[in-house]
Amino acid sequence: MKTRLWITLAVAMVVGMLIGLLAPTRNGGRHDG
């Protein structure tokens, strides 16, 4: 049952990384610094 939790965490991390990489480009660089 814990496998599902780890998969969810892994997906969340990947999605977070993708958003972190794509968001600044799409929104014109929301992260300053």
mmCIF entry with sequence, helices, sheets and N, C-alpha, C, O atoms, coordinates in Angstrom:
data_MODEL
# 
_entry.id   MODEL 
# 
_entity.id                         1 
_entity.type                       polymer 
_entity.pdbx_number_of_molecules   1 
# 
_entity_poly.entity_id                      1 
_entity_poly.type                           'polypeptide(L)' 
_entity_poly.nstd_linkage                   no 
_entity_poly.nstd_monomer                   no 
_entity_poly.pdbx_seq_one_letter_code       MKTRLWITLAVAMVVGMLIGLLAPTRNGGRHDG 
_entity_poly.pdbx_seq_one_letter_code_can   MKTRLWITLAVAMVVGMLIGLLAPTRNGGRHDG 
_entity_poly.pdbx_strand_id                 A 
# 
loop_
_entity_poly_seq.entity_id 
_entity_poly_seq.num 
_entity_poly_seq.mon_id 
_entity_poly_seq.hetero 
1 1  MET n 
1 2  LYS n 
1 3  THR n 
1 4  ARG n 
1 5  LEU n 
1 6  TRP n 
1 7  ILE n 
1 8  THR n 
1 9  LEU n 
1 10 ALA n 
1 11 VAL n 
1 12 ALA n 
1 13 MET n 
1 14 VAL n 
1 15 VAL n 
1 16 GLY n 
1 17 MET n 
1 18 LEU n 
1 19 ILE n 
1 20 GLY n 
1 21 LEU n 
1 22 LEU n 
1 23 ALA n 
1 24 PRO n 
1 25 THR n 
1 26 ARG n 
1 27 ASN n 
1 28 GLY n 
1 29 GLY n 
1 30 ARG n 
1 31 HIS n 
1 32 ASP n 
1 33 GLY n 
# 
_struct_asym.id          A 
_struct_asym.entity_id   1 
# 
_struct_conf.conf_type_id            HELX_P 
_struct_conf.id                      HELX_P1 
_struct_conf.pdbx_PDB_helix_id       AA1 
_struct_conf.beg_label_comp_id       LYS 
_struct_conf.beg_label_asym_id       A 
_struct_conf.beg_label_seq_id        2 
_struct_conf.pdbx_beg_PDB_ins_code   ? 
_struct_conf.end_label_comp_id       ARG 
_struct_conf.end_label_asym_id       A 
_struct_conf.end_label_seq_id        26 
_struct_conf.pdbx_end_PDB_ins_code   ? 
_struct_conf.beg_auth_comp_id        LYS 
_struct_conf.beg_auth_asym_id        A 
_struct_conf.beg_auth_seq_id         2 
_struct_conf.end_auth_comp_id        ARG 
_struct_conf.end_auth_asym_id        A 
_struct_conf.end_auth_seq_id         26 
_struct_conf.pdbx_PDB_helix_class    1 
_struct_conf.details                 ? 
_struct_conf.pdbx_PDB_helix_length   25 
# 
_struct_conf_type.id          HELX_P 
_struct_conf_type.criteria    ? 
_struct_conf_type.reference   ? 
# 
loop_
_atom_site.group_PDB 
_atom_site.id 
_atom_site.type_symbol 
_atom_site.label_atom_id 
_atom_site.label_alt_id 
_atom_site.label_comp_id 
_atom_site.label_asym_id 
_atom_site.label_entity_id 
_atom_site.label_seq_id 
_atom_site.pdbx_PDB_ins_code 
_atom_site.Cartn_x 
_atom_site.Cartn_y 
_atom_site.Cartn_z 
_atom_site.occupancy 
_atom_site.B_iso_or_equiv 
_atom_site.pdbx_formal_charge 
_atom_site.auth_seq_id 
_atom_site.auth_comp_id 
_atom_site.auth_asym_id 
_atom_site.auth_atom_id 
_atom_site.pdbx_PDB_model_num 
ATOM 1   N N  . MET A 1 1  ? 0.841  -1.206 0.000   1.00 0.00 ? 1  MET A N  1 
ATOM 2   C CA . MET A 1 1  ? 0.000  0.000  0.000   1.00 0.00 ? 1  MET A CA 1 
ATOM 3   C C  . MET A 1 1  ? 0.876  1.256  0.000   1.00 0.00 ? 1  MET A C  1 
ATOM 4   O O  . MET A 1 1  ? 0.479  2.308  -0.501  1.00 0.00 ? 1  MET A O  1 
ATOM 5   N N  . LYS A 1 2  ? 2.080  1.121  0.574   1.00 0.00 ? 2  LYS A N  1 
ATOM 6   C CA . LYS A 1 2  ? 2.969  2.286  0.617   1.00 0.00 ? 2  LYS A CA 1 
ATOM 7   C C  . LYS A 1 2  ? 3.498  2.621  -0.772  1.00 0.00 ? 2  LYS A C  1 
ATOM 8   O O  . LYS A 1 2  ? 3.881  3.759  -1.043  1.00 0.00 ? 2  LYS A O  1 
ATOM 9   N N  . THR A 1 3  ? 3.516  1.619  -1.651  1.00 0.00 ? 3  THR A N  1 
ATOM 10  C CA . THR A 1 3  ? 4.025  1.863  -3.005  1.00 0.00 ? 3  THR A CA 1 
ATOM 11  C C  . THR A 1 3  ? 3.245  2.982  -3.666  1.00 0.00 ? 3  THR A C  1 
ATOM 12  O O  . THR A 1 3  ? 3.815  3.829  -4.353  1.00 0.00 ? 3  THR A O  1 
ATOM 13  N N  . ARG A 1 4  ? 1.936  2.979  -3.453  1.00 0.00 ? 4  ARG A N  1 
ATOM 14  C CA . ARG A 1 4  ? 1.098  4.008  -4.069  1.00 0.00 ? 4  ARG A CA 1 
ATOM 15  C C  . ARG A 1 4  ? 1.493  5.385  -3.559  1.00 0.00 ? 4  ARG A C  1 
ATOM 16  O O  . ARG A 1 4  ? 1.506  6.355  -4.318  1.00 0.00 ? 4  ARG A O  1 
ATOM 17  N N  . LEU A 1 5  ? 1.814  5.471  -2.276  1.00 0.00 ? 5  LEU A N  1 
ATOM 18  C CA . LEU A 1 5  ? 2.214  6.750  -1.689  1.00 0.00 ? 5  LEU A CA 1 
ATOM 19  C C  . LEU A 1 5  ? 3.500  7.245  -2.331  1.00 0.00 ? 5  LEU A C  1 
ATOM 20  O O  . LEU A 1 5  ? 3.616  8.420  -2.681  1.00 0.00 ? 5  LEU A O  1 
ATOM 21  N N  . TRP A 1 6  ? 4.478  6.334  -2.486  1.00 0.00 ? 6  TRP A N  1 
ATOM 22  C CA . TRP A 1 6  ? 5.754  6.722  -3.092  1.00 0.00 ? 6  TRP A CA 1 
ATOM 23  C C  . TRP A 1 6  ? 5.559  7.161  -4.530  1.00 0.00 ? 6  TRP A C  1 
ATOM 24  O O  . TRP A 1 6  ? 6.187  8.119  -4.983  1.00 0.00 ? 6  TRP A O  1 
ATOM 25  N N  . ILE A 1 7  ? 4.682  6.456  -5.256  1.00 0.00 ? 7  ILE A N  1 
ATOM 26  C CA . ILE A 1 7  ? 4.409  6.835  -6.648  1.00 0.00 ? 7  ILE A CA 1 
ATOM 27  C C  . ILE A 1 7  ? 3.802  8.230  -6.681  1.00 0.00 ? 7  ILE A C  1 
ATOM 28  O O  . ILE A 1 7  ? 4.171  9.053  -7.519  1.00 0.00 ? 7  ILE A O  1 
ATOM 29  N N  . THR A 1 8  ? 2.870  8.495  -5.768  1.00 0.00 ? 8  THR A N  1 
ATOM 30  C CA . THR A 1 8  ? 2.240  9.815  -5.724  1.00 0.00 ? 8  THR A CA 1 
ATOM 31  C C  . THR A 1 8  ? 3.279  10.888 -5.427  1.00 0.00 ? 8  THR A C  1 
ATOM 32  O O  . THR A 1 8  ? 3.272  11.955 -6.040  1.00 0.00 ? 8  THR A O  1 
ATOM 33  N N  . LEU A 1 9  ? 4.175  10.601 -4.483  1.00 0.00 ? 9  LEU A N  1 
ATOM 34  C CA . LEU A 1 9  ? 5.218  11.570 -4.142  1.00 0.00 ? 9  LEU A CA 1 
ATOM 35  C C  . LEU A 1 9  ? 6.145  11.799 -5.325  1.00 0.00 ? 9  LEU A C  1 
ATOM 36  O O  . LEU A 1 9  ? 6.525  12.935 -5.610  1.00 0.00 ? 9  LEU A O  1 
ATOM 37  N N  . ALA A 1 10 ? 6.512  10.716 -6.017  1.00 0.00 ? 10 ALA A N  1 
ATOM 38  C CA . ALA A 1 10 ? 7.400  10.835 -7.176  1.00 0.00 ? 10 ALA A CA 1 
ATOM 39  C C  . ALA A 1 10 ? 6.747  11.678 -8.262  1.00 0.00 ? 10 ALA A C  1 
ATOM 40  O O  . ALA A 1 10 ? 7.383  12.559 -8.840  1.00 0.00 ? 10 ALA A O  1 
ATOM 41  N N  . VAL A 1 11 ? 5.471  11.403 -8.536  1.00 0.00 ? 11 VAL A N  1 
ATOM 42  C CA . VAL A 1 11 ? 4.747  12.170 -9.556  1.00 0.00 ? 11 VAL A CA 1 
ATOM 43  C C  . VAL A 1 11 ? 4.669  13.634 -9.138  1.00 0.00 ? 11 VAL A C  1 
ATOM 44  O O  . VAL A 1 11 ? 4.865  14.529 -9.960  1.00 0.00 ? 11 VAL A O  1 
ATOM 45  N N  . ALA A 1 12 ? 4.385  13.874 -7.865  1.00 0.00 ? 12 ALA A N  1 
ATOM 46  C CA . ALA A 1 12 ? 4.283  15.250 -7.379  1.00 0.00 ? 12 ALA A CA 1 
ATOM 47  C C  . ALA A 1 12 ? 5.611  15.980 -7.562  1.00 0.00 ? 12 ALA A C  1 
ATOM 48  O O  . ALA A 1 12 ? 5.628  17.148 -7.949  1.00 0.00 ? 12 ALA A O  1 
ATOM 49  N N  . MET A 1 13 ? 6.727  15.296 -7.284  1.00 0.00 ? 13 MET A N  1 
ATOM 50  C CA . MET A 1 13 ? 8.040  15.913 -7.443  1.00 0.00 ? 13 MET A CA 1 
ATOM 51  C C  . MET A 1 13 ? 8.312  16.236 -8.902  1.00 0.00 ? 13 MET A C  1 
ATOM 52  O O  . MET A 1 13 ? 8.796  17.321 -9.223  1.00 0.00 ? 13 MET A O  1 
ATOM 53  N N  . VAL A 1 14 ? 7.999  15.288 -9.794  1.00 0.00 ? 14 VAL A N  1 
ATOM 54  C CA . VAL A 1 14 ? 8.228  15.505 -11.228 1.00 0.00 ? 14 VAL A CA 1 
ATOM 55  C C  . VAL A 1 14 ? 7.384  16.668 -11.723 1.00 0.00 ? 14 VAL A C  1 
ATOM 56  O O  . VAL A 1 14 ? 7.870  17.540 -12.443 1.00 0.00 ? 14 VAL A O  1 
ATOM 57  N N  . VAL A 1 15 ? 6.103  16.674 -11.327 1.00 0.00 ? 15 VAL A N  1 
ATOM 58  C CA . VAL A 1 15 ? 5.210  17.760 -11.749 1.00 0.00 ? 15 VAL A CA 1 
ATOM 59  C C  . VAL A 1 15 ? 5.728  19.090 -11.205 1.00 0.00 ? 15 VAL A C  1 
ATOM 60  O O  . VAL A 1 15 ? 5.730  20.097 -11.913 1.00 0.00 ? 15 VAL A O  1 
ATOM 61  N N  . GLY A 1 16 ? 6.165  19.090 -9.955  1.00 0.00 ? 16 GLY A N  1 
ATOM 62  C CA . GLY A 1 16 ? 6.694  20.314 -9.360  1.00 0.00 ? 16 GLY A CA 1 
ATOM 63  C C  . GLY A 1 16 ? 7.909  20.818 -10.121 1.00 0.00 ? 16 GLY A C  1 
ATOM 64  O O  . GLY A 1 16 ? 8.047  22.019 -10.351 1.00 0.00 ? 16 GLY A O  1 
ATOM 65  N N  . MET A 1 17 ? 8.797  19.897 -10.516 1.00 0.00 ? 17 MET A N  1 
ATOM 66  C CA . MET A 1 17 ? 9.978  20.287 -11.278 1.00 0.00 ? 17 MET A CA 1 
ATOM 67  C C  . MET A 1 17 ? 9.574  20.859 -12.626 1.00 0.00 ? 17 MET A C  1 
ATOM 68  O O  . MET A 1 17 ? 10.112 21.878 -13.057 1.00 0.00 ? 17 MET A O  1 
ATOM 69  N N  . LEU A 1 18 ? 8.629  20.207 -13.292 1.00 0.00 ? 18 LEU A N  1 
ATOM 70  C CA . LEU A 1 18 ? 8.181  20.682 -14.605 1.00 0.00 ? 18 LEU A CA 1 
ATOM 71  C C  . LEU A 1 18 ? 7.564  22.067 -14.482 1.00 0.00 ? 18 LEU A C  1 
ATOM 72  O O  . LEU A 1 18 ? 7.837  22.948 -15.297 1.00 0.00 ? 18 LEU A O  1 
ATOM 73  N N  . ILE A 1 19 ? 6.735  22.260 -13.466 1.00 0.00 ? 19 ILE A N  1 
ATOM 74  C CA . ILE A 1 19 ? 6.102  23.570 -13.258 1.00 0.00 ? 19 ILE A CA 1 
ATOM 75  C C  . ILE A 1 19 ? 7.183  24.610 -12.969 1.00 0.00 ? 19 ILE A C  1 
ATOM 76  O O  . ILE A 1 19 ? 7.134  25.724 -13.491 1.00 0.00 ? 19 ILE A O  1 
ATOM 77  N N  . GLY A 1 20 ? 8.151  24.247 -12.144 1.00 0.00 ? 20 GLY A N  1 
ATOM 78  C CA . GLY A 1 20 ? 9.227  25.169 -11.808 1.00 0.00 ? 20 GLY A CA 1 
ATOM 79  C C  . GLY A 1 20 ? 10.039 25.563 -13.030 1.00 0.00 ? 20 GLY A C  1 
ATOM 80  O O  . GLY A 1 20 ? 10.543 26.683 -13.114 1.00 0.00 ? 20 GLY A O  1 
ATOM 81  N N  . LEU A 1 21 ? 10.165 24.636 -13.984 1.00 0.00 ? 21 LEU A N  1 
ATOM 82  C CA . LEU A 1 21 ? 10.951 24.925 -15.186 1.00 0.00 ? 21 LEU A CA 1 
ATOM 83  C C  . LEU A 1 21 ? 10.123 25.652 -16.230 1.00 0.00 ? 21 LEU A C  1 
ATOM 84  O O  . LEU A 1 21 ? 10.638 26.509 -16.948 1.00 0.00 ? 21 LEU A O  1 
ATOM 85  N N  . LEU A 1 22 ? 8.841  25.315 -16.319 1.00 0.00 ? 22 LEU A N  1 
ATOM 86  C CA . LEU A 1 22 ? 8.001  25.881 -17.375 1.00 0.00 ? 22 LEU A CA 1 
ATOM 87  C C  . LEU A 1 22 ? 7.321  27.172 -16.936 1.00 0.00 ? 22 LEU A C  1 
ATOM 88  O O  . LEU A 1 22 ? 7.149  28.085 -17.743 1.00 0.00 ? 22 LEU A O  1 
ATOM 89  N N  . ALA A 1 23 ? 6.933  27.258 -15.668 1.00 0.00 ? 23 ALA A N  1 
ATOM 90  C CA . ALA A 1 23 ? 6.197  28.432 -15.189 1.00 0.00 ? 23 ALA A CA 1 
ATOM 91  C C  . ALA A 1 23 ? 6.952  29.740 -15.454 1.00 0.00 ? 23 ALA A C  1 
ATOM 92  O O  . ALA A 1 23 ? 6.358  30.678 -15.986 1.00 0.00 ? 23 ALA A O  1 
ATOM 93  N N  . PRO A 1 24 ? 8.237  29.835 -15.103 1.00 0.00 ? 24 PRO A N  1 
ATOM 94  C CA . PRO A 1 24 ? 8.965  31.090 -15.329 1.00 0.00 ? 24 PRO A CA 1 
ATOM 95  C C  . PRO A 1 24 ? 8.988  31.475 -16.806 1.00 0.00 ? 24 PRO A C  1 
ATOM 96  O O  . PRO A 1 24 ? 8.950  32.658 -17.144 1.00 0.00 ? 24 PRO A O  1 
ATOM 97  N N  . THR A 1 25 ? 9.051  30.475 -17.684 1.00 0.00 ? 25 THR A N  1 
ATOM 98  C CA . THR A 1 25 ? 9.123  30.757 -19.119 1.00 0.00 ? 25 THR A CA 1 
ATOM 99  C C  . THR A 1 25 ? 7.776  31.241 -19.631 1.00 0.00 ? 25 THR A C  1 
ATOM 100 O O  . THR A 1 25 ? 7.708  32.165 -20.441 1.00 0.00 ? 25 THR A O  1 
ATOM 101 N N  . ARG A 1 26 ? 6.704  30.614 -19.156 1.00 0.00 ? 26 ARG A N  1 
ATOM 102 C CA . ARG A 1 26 ? 5.375  30.969 -19.651 1.00 0.00 ? 26 ARG A CA 1 
ATOM 103 C C  . ARG A 1 26 ? 4.875  32.268 -19.036 1.00 0.00 ? 26 ARG A C  1 
ATOM 104 O O  . ARG A 1 26 ? 4.300  33.109 -19.727 1.00 0.00 ? 26 ARG A O  1 
ATOM 105 N N  . ASN A 1 27 ? 5.097  32.429 -17.731 1.00 0.00 ? 27 ASN A N  1 
ATOM 106 C CA . ASN A 1 27 ? 4.562  33.605 -17.044 1.00 0.00 ? 27 ASN A CA 1 
ATOM 107 C C  . ASN A 1 27 ? 5.534  34.779 -17.085 1.00 0.00 ? 27 ASN A C  1 
ATOM 108 O O  . ASN A 1 27 ? 5.322  35.787 -16.412 1.00 0.00 ? 27 ASN A O  1 
ATOM 109 N N  . GLY A 1 28 ? 6.590  34.651 -17.866 1.00 0.00 ? 28 GLY A N  1 
ATOM 110 C CA . GLY A 1 28 ? 7.528  35.760 -17.989 1.00 0.00 ? 28 GLY A CA 1 
ATOM 111 C C  . GLY A 1 28 ? 8.468  35.861 -16.805 1.00 0.00 ? 28 GLY A C  1 
ATOM 112 O O  . GLY A 1 28 ? 8.955  36.949 -16.498 1.00 0.00 ? 28 GLY A O  1 
ATOM 113 N N  . GLY A 1 29 ? 8.737  34.741 -16.128 1.00 0.00 ? 29 GLY A N  1 
ATOM 114 C CA . GLY A 1 29 ? 9.693  34.749 -15.023 1.00 0.00 ? 29 GLY A CA 1 
ATOM 115 C C  . GLY A 1 29 ? 9.076  35.242 -13.745 1.00 0.00 ? 29 GLY A C  1 
ATOM 116 O O  . GLY A 1 29 ? 9.389  36.339 -13.283 1.00 0.00 ? 29 GLY A O  1 
ATOM 117 N N  . ARG A 1 30 ? 8.199  34.447 -13.165 1.00 0.00 ? 30 ARG A N  1 
ATOM 118 C CA . ARG A 1 30 ? 7.566  34.848 -11.909 1.00 0.00 ? 30 ARG A CA 1 
ATOM 119 C C  . ARG A 1 30 ? 8.594  34.829 -10.774 1.00 0.00 ? 30 ARG A C  1 
ATOM 120 O O  . ARG A 1 30 ? 8.512  35.631 -9.844  1.00 0.00 ? 30 ARG A O  1 
ATOM 121 N N  . HIS A 1 31 ? 9.577  33.896 -10.856 1.00 0.00 ? 31 HIS A N  1 
ATOM 122 C CA . HIS A 1 31 ? 10.612 33.806 -9.828  1.00 0.00 ? 31 HIS A CA 1 
ATOM 123 C C  . HIS A 1 31 ? 11.674 34.874 -10.064 1.00 0.00 ? 31 HIS A C  1 
ATOM 124 O O  . HIS A 1 31 ? 12.377 34.841 -11.074 1.00 0.00 ? 31 HIS A O  1 
ATOM 125 N N  . ASP A 1 32 ? 11.791 35.802 -9.152  1.00 0.00 ? 32 ASP A N  1 
ATOM 126 C CA . ASP A 1 32 ? 12.813 36.838 -9.263  1.00 0.00 ? 32 ASP A CA 1 
ATOM 127 C C  . ASP A 1 32 ? 13.961 36.509 -8.320  1.00 0.00 ? 32 ASP A C  1 
ATOM 128 O O  . ASP A 1 32 ? 13.818 36.635 -7.104  1.00 0.00 ? 32 ASP A O  1 
ATOM 129 N N  . GLY A 1 33 ? 15.113 36.083 -8.874  1.00 0.00 ? 33 GLY A N  1 
ATOM 130 C CA . GLY A 1 33 ? 16.240 35.734 -8.041  1.00 0.00 ? 33 GLY A CA 1 
ATOM 131 C C  . GLY A 1 33 ? 16.300 34.254 -7.888  1.00 0.00 ? 33 GLY A C  1 
ATOM 132 O O  . GLY A 1 33 ? 17.190 33.739 -7.212  1.00 0.00 ? 33 GLY A O  1 
# 
